[in-house]
Amino acid sequence: MKQADNIVNIYPEYDGAGNAHYKLFSQPKGGKLVQQCVVYPERVIPIIFIPGVMGSNLKNNQGDGEQIWNLDSTWNIALTWFGEEAKVRKEKLSPLTTEVDDSGKVDEKAEPFLLLTRKERGWGSVAYTSYAPFLCWLQDALNDFGPMENSERGKLLNSVQPMETGEISLGKEEVELTYRYLYPVYAMGYNWLKSNADSANQLGKKIKEITEFYQSKGRKCEKVILVTHSMGGLVARHYTQNMGGEEHVLGVVHGVMPALGAAATYRRMKAGTEYPAGRVDGWVASQVLGGDAEAMTAVLAQAPGPLQLLPGRDYGMRWLKIMDGKDVLFFPKEDPYREIYLQRNKWWGLCDEHFINPENSKYRKNTNEDWAVFTKIIERTVMPFIEGLSGRYHNNSYAFYSADKSFLSYGDVCWQSKTPLIEQWVNQGRSRNIENGRPLDKTEKSTRRTVSAPLAGEGWAQGIYQSWRLLPPGEAGDGTVPVRSGRIAAHYLRASYQVSVGHEPAYKHKQTQQFTLRALVKIIQDIQQTALAYQ
């Protein structure tokens, strides 16, 4: 309905205590202008966005707080980290010397009714390049108090979005209820190098801080809603299900979460960050993130957070394949930690220990201490966290994922052998022990390994020389998370949505934005079971 021409909206100004004040103006006697005070809801439901791995800005926690990982622009991050050597990466990207940097770029907008600016709500702590468009859209979509039929929320009533599982159709009354609350959108960057359990603890403190702030300003604020991207979903699940945080969270929306882990983590430790064949921009990005095993291992071997993306037992067995002609070895059989991640001196094991500490590798020092530290991280921090999330989801969860073959992902990881013809001819008929092969060139750090495998039977040769190649990904997904991990069992979710998106830009797509907004409207209905319900 069009507003009458003689009506003037008067918007409030707020003092330090959060009280609204209106400045009315005088008009001549008999004037026909109607001054209408705009009154915003006094009940608040904060929305907290939790980014994925590498999606938070970091700075040095000592000295002058030097920016370490800043994602204000792709040019900025590329200029800082493109092709940087492993030694520098290990020193700068240490969980012990870094902390969240909230000084990143933010597109501010006048929103005095939310009492805090976007910068104050943490937007500068997360990747501007990945998340700024979505955060701006979500903030506007949730706090549009114009005619409902013209709003993003109102338009959902006239569109259909088929779910894979569950139901997410909306009624007019459900959308109308959302107009009775305010939704300040927060972003919570976290130190992704640290354990996600540490980040979950930080999330708990942030939720307490946010709710107490609005309560101190005379607003009713009791619970928050979480929206997560990728590894941020693991942070949210640990907080709500393993730290007693569910009572403080109304619901959760997960986007492209590696629910059971991502085999790409193994690939990155062994050969660097993957990228689509023929994509120059993908290659550049891989060199920024870590283009080979040396660059990645130096960082990941000391960083529990990314290692907690490794496939756990729920991912399934036999996903690592070592294929030598018709003979194929499968791992794990029972335990990925013992059989893959802590396999020392195996050419196919997760961690090439000579890459853990570039200084030790350079001077050929003993690596026992490096391996002991890595083992401790896996046994005491990584394994308990991964297995502790098994089957644990907030009871009001929604999720979307991609299962598109245009975004091939590592479901299985396969090593394939190539045996020189002379080796095949000389050693024909003799079986080889490829599991216990010896790496011949410890400088190899990409998708190939040269190995000497012990031979059985009679003959002058004790071993056979072979080269091994890591095959490209072959499972549908989002380019990082394969469908087997992105698709969450239906009984854990209120609704699940399958959509064709890439992993990093997942929240930039209209379909995922609309799903998120639909899910939020559904979650908000549960506010009627709390003290913030209208009687």
N, C-alpha and C positions, 0 to 999 in steps of 0.2 A: 504494500500500500504506500502510495506517495505521500510524503509529509506535507502538511498544509504550508502554503507560502508564508503565512504570518507566524509560524512557530520557529523560534530560535533555540537551538540546543546550547545549554551552558554546561561546559565540562568542568569537573572538579579539579582543584589544586590540593596538594597534600602537604601537611606539615610534617615535621620530624617524627611525630608520634603516629603518623598514618591517618590522621583525621582529615576528612574531606571538607573543603571550603569552596563556596561558590561566589563569584563576583557578578552580581546582577547590575544592570545599568538602568538609569532612569529614562523615561520617555515622556513626551508631551501629554498633557491631560487629554484623555480620550483616545490615546494611542491604541492601536489594535494588535501590536506585536505581543505574542505570548512567549515568555521566557520559560523554557522547560529544562529543569535540572536533570542531568544525566546521572543516574545512580547505579553504580556497579555493585555486583554481588559481594556480600561480606563473608561468604564461605569459600574456602580456597582448597583446591586439589592440585598440588604441584605435580608437574610431569618432569621426570629426570631421565635425560638421555645418557646412555653409557656407551662409549665408542668401542671399536674393535682394537686388536693389537696394532701397535704403531700409530694409532689414531689420536693419541694425546701428545700435546707439546711437552717437552722436557727441558730442564735447565740444570746446570751444575749446582749442587747444594752447598758449595763452598765458595769462598772468595766473592767475586762480583756477580755471581749467578749467571754465568755465560749461557746463552741459548745453545742447547745441544741438538734438539730435534724439534724444528719449527716447521709447521705445515701451513703457513700463511699463503704460500704460492708454490706451484710445482717447480718454478724456476729457482726459488729460494732453497728448497730442499735438495734439488739436483746440484746446484752450485756448491752446496756444503758437503754432500756425501757421495757424489758420483765417483766411482772408482777408488774411494778412500781405502788405504791399506788396512789390513787386519789389526795391526798393533794399535793404530789410532782408534779404531772401532772398539776394541776391547777396553781401552783406557777411558774413552768418553762415554760409552754406552754401558756403564756399570750400574747395577741396581744400588750399589753402596754410595755412589757419588752423584746421583741424579734425583730430581724431584719434579713434580708437575709445575709447568710454567703456564700461568693463566693470563699472560700478557699478549696473547695472540690477537690477530685481527678479528674485529667484530663489526657487523653492520648494525649500528644503533638505530633505534626508532623510538619516538616519544610514546612511552607507555607508563605514565605516572601512576595509573590505577593499580599497577603491579608492585609498586613501592620500591623496586630495585631495577637497575638498568640491566641490559643483557650481559654486559661485562661483569657486573656484580653477581649475575646468575651463572657464571662459569663458562660462558660461550667461548671466551678466549683461551680456554684450556684444551680445546679439541681442534681437530684439523679443519681449518677453514675450507681447504680445497675439497674435502669430502662431505662435510656436514652443513656448511652455512646455508645453502639453499633450502635444505629440509627443515632446519631449525626455524628459519624465518617463515617458511610456509606454515609449519605446525603452529607456531605462536599466533599467527594471524588467523588461521582456521579455527582455533579454539577460543579466540577472544573477539570474534566478530559479533557485535550485539545489534547489528542492523536487522532488517527484515529477514526472517529465517529462510524464506524461499530463495533468496539470492545468495545465501551463504554456502560455504563449502559443506557444512554439516547438513544444511537443508537439501542440497543437491543430491546427497546420498539416498534420499527417499525415492528419487526418480531414476536411480540406476541400479543395475544388478551386477553382483560380483560373485560368481559361483565358487563355492568353497570345495576343497578336496574332501575335507571332513568337517563335521560340525555345521552350525548354522549361524549366520551373521546378518540376516536381513533385519532392517530397522523399522520401527513404528514411529509415527509422529510424536507420540507421547515420550518415547525414549529420547528423541532428539530435543524436544522441548525441555526436558529435565536438564540437559547439559547447559542451558542458558541461565541456570540459577546458580552457577558456580564460576569462580575465576580459575584460570589455569596458567600460572606462571611456568614457562618452560625453562628448565635448568639443563646444563650440560656438566657432567662430572668427568673431567679428565683424571686419569690415574697413571701411576708409574707402571707401565706394562712390562717393564723388566723384572719387577718384583713378583712374588707369588700372587695369584689372583685371590688368595685368602686374605692377604694384606689389603688388597684393593676392596674386597668385600667389607672388611672392617672399616675402611675409609668411607664406604657408602653408608654404613650404619650411622657414623658420626655426622655425615652430611644430611641425612634424613632428619636426624634429631635437631640439627642446627636450623634447617629450613622450617620445620613445623613450629619450633619454638619462636622463630623470628615472627612469623605471621600471628601467632598467638599473642606475642608481646605487643603487636599493633592493633589488638582488639579484634582480630579476625578469627573465625572458627577454622581450624586446620588440624586434621587428625591423621590422615594417611596420604601416601603419594602413589603415583603410578610410574612404573619403570618401562622405558622403551630402550631396547638394546640392539647393538650391531655386533655380529660375529662373537669374538671372545668376551665382549661385554655381557653377553648372556650367561656365561659361566660365572662371572662376578656376581650377577644378580641372583642366580640360582643358589650359589654358595651362601649368600647373605640371607635369602629368604628361608631356605630349607635347612641349612646347617648351623646358622647362627641365631635362629629364633626370630628372624626379621619379617616373617610372613605377616604377622599381626600389624605391622606398620605399612604394609604395601597392599593397595587395593587390587592390583593386577599387574600383569607383565605382558608386553608385546615383544616378541623376539624376531629379529631379522637375520637371515642366513647364518644361523648359529651352528657351529660344528658340535652338535649335541653329543656325539660319541667320539669326537676327535677328528683330526685331519691328517691323512697320510702325507699330504704335501709338506708337513713339518719334517718328516724323515727325508724327503727329497731335498729340502733346503739345507739340511745339515750335511748331506752327502755331496750336493752338487750346486748349491746356491739357489736363488729364487727363480722359479720357473716363469716363462712368458710364452705367449702364443707365437708359433712359428711365423716368421715373415713380418712381425710387428716391430718396427724400429722403436716406437714409443714404449712397447713392452720391454724391449731389451734395455733401454735407458733406465726404466723403472727398476728392473732387476739389479742393475749395477748400483743404483742408489740404495736399495734395500740390502744388498749383499749378493754379488754375482757369482760367487763360488763357495766351495766348502770351507776354505780357509777364512773368508770374510764372515760367513755365517756362524761357523763353529766358535770362533773367538768370542762372539757376543752371546750366542744361545747357550753355550756350555755353562755360563755363569748366571743365566737369566731364567728363573723358574717359571715366570709367566708364559712366555712362548712355548717352553717345553711342556706345559700343561695342556697344550693343544695336540699332543701326541695321541694316537688312538689308544684307548683303554681296552679292557677285556670285553666290554659291551660292543665294541666296534666289530668284533668277530675275529676268527682265527684265519690263518693262511693268506693274509693279504700281501705279504712280502714273498715274491716268487723269484727264485734263482733258476733260470732255464738254460740247460746245457743240452741242446738238441732235444731228444725225446725225454731226457731225464730232467725232472723238475723238483727242486726242494721248496718246501713251503714253511714259512714262519709267520706268526708264532703258532705253536701247537696248543699251548695252554697259557703261557705267561709272556706277554710282549716285553715286560721289563727285563726279565732274566734272559730271554731268548734273543732279543734284538737290542734293546736300549743299553744294556750293561755288558754286551759282548765285547770284550777287550781283545785287540789284535786280530779281529776278524775283518776281512776287507769289506764285508757287507754289513757290519754292525753300524749302529746309528752314528757313533762318534769316532772320528779319526783323532786319536788322542794327541798326535803331534801337531794338530791345529788348535788345540785348546789355548795354549799360551804361545803366541808368536815369538816371544823372547827365548823361551826354552827351545823351540824348534830351530831358531836361528843359530843358537850356540850349542845345539845338540845336547842339552842338559837332560837329566833324568826326568821322566814325566810321571813318576809314581804319585807324587803329591797332587799334580793336576788331575789325574784320574781319580784319586781318592776324593777330591772336592766334588768332582762331577758326579761320582757314585752317590755321595751323600745327598746331593740335591735331588737326584732321581728317587732314592729310597725314602727320604724323610719329607720331601716337599711335593714332588711331582706325583708319585704314585698315590699317596693318601688323598690328595686333592681330586685327582681324576676319578678314582674308584669311589670316593665319598659322594660324588654327584650322581651315581648310578640310580636311575629311575626317580630322581628327585626334581620336581617342578612345582612352582606355585599353583595352587588349585584354581586360579583364574588366569590361565595363560593362553595366549594366542601366538601363532607363529607363521611366517612365510619363508619359503625356500625356493631354490631354482633346481630344475631337473632337465636342463636343456643341453642337448649334445653340441650346441654351438659354443658352450662354455665347458669344454672337457676338463675334468678334474681327476686327481689321483685318488681312485678308490683302492685298487691294487697298485703296488709298486713292483715293477718287473726289471730284473737284470737279465740280459740276454748275452750269451757267449758267442764269440767268433774265434774259431780255432784255425790257425794257418794250415794250409794243405799239407805241407811237409810234416807237421806235427801229427796230423790225422793219419797220414800214411805210415809213419814210423811206429806210432803207438796204437795202431788199430787193434781192437779186440781187448784192450786193457782198460779197466774201469778207473775213473779218476775221482778223487775225494775233493770235490769243488768247495765243500763247506769249510775245509781247513786249508784252502789255498793261501799262498803267501803273496802279499802285494810286492811287486817288483819296483815300483816307482812311487815313492811317497810324496812326490811333488804333484801328482795327479789330484785335481780338486774339482773337476767338472763331471760330466756325465759318463766318463770312461775310466776304467781301471784295468791295469795290466797285472795278471796274476799267474803264479806258478802253482798248479794243483798237484798234489802227490798222486802217484800212479800205483795201481796194484798189479800183481802178476810179474812175469819175467820180462827182462829187457834191460838194455844198458841205461836207459833214462830213468831217473827217479821222479821226475815231474814233467808236466806238460805246460807249455806257455800258452796262455789264452788272453784275449782282450774281452772286456765286458762292457756292455752299453746299457745305460739306464733308459728304458723306453719312455716315450711320451705318455701323458695321461690318456685314459681311455674310457672314463665313466662320465655320464651326464652329471651336471651340477651347475656351479656358478663360476667355475674357473679355479676355485680353491677348495670349497666344501663339496664333496661328492654327495649324490642323492642318498646314499645309504646312511650318511650322518646328518644331512640336512632335514630329511623327512623324519619327524618325531612321531612316535606311536600315538595314535588317535586318542587313546584313553588318558593321555597326559594333558590334552589341550581342549579348550572350548571350541576352537576352530583352527583349521590349517589351510593355508593358501599356497598353491603352486604357481609360480610366475617365472617368466624368462628374464633373468637379470644377471649381471656380473656381480662379483662379490663386493669389490670396493665401492662402486657407485650404486649399491642396491637401493638406498633411500632417495635417490634422485629421480626414480621412475614414478610416473603418475599412478600406476596400478598399486605399487607398494605403499605410496602415500595414502591412497584412498583406503586400502586395507587397514593401515595403521589407524586412520581416523575412525573407521567403522569399529575396529576393536576397542578403541578408547571410549566411544559412545556406549558400547556394551559393558565395558568394565565400570564405567561411571554409574551404571544402574545399581551396582552393589553398594553405593554410598547410602542407599535407603536402609541398609542394615546397620548403619553406624549412627553416632551422635550427630552427624551433619545432615541427617535426614530431615525433610520438612514434614511436619505433622499436619 
